[in-house]
């Protein structure tokens, strides 16, 4: 059975989040949480919370054993983009783009309590 958790409009670019998500795909949830806990990236904390939420959803809503869960897929898609301008010399401006992402974690497990 698949259970998912989403974190929408997170203030991290999808490209940087995907680098961290590649590290946890296919791992058991406990191992994925351990890996994320010690990564220095900002997105690792957001992804840690989302994996924890997916495991809690599986345990609470579907009566799955949290020790038997595996991260089946982890994706980071584009969300809103804030376009701002930064002042430069001689009265010019340069664009500043702040990217946000939607992070989705899907965990899979067969075992029940």
Secondary structure, 3 states (H helix, E strand, C coil): CEEEEEEEEECCCHHHHHHHHHHHCCCEHHHHHHHHHCCCCHHHHHHHHHHHHHHHHHHHHHCECHHHCEEEEEEEEEEEEEEEEEECHHHCEEEEEEEEEEEEEEEECCCEC
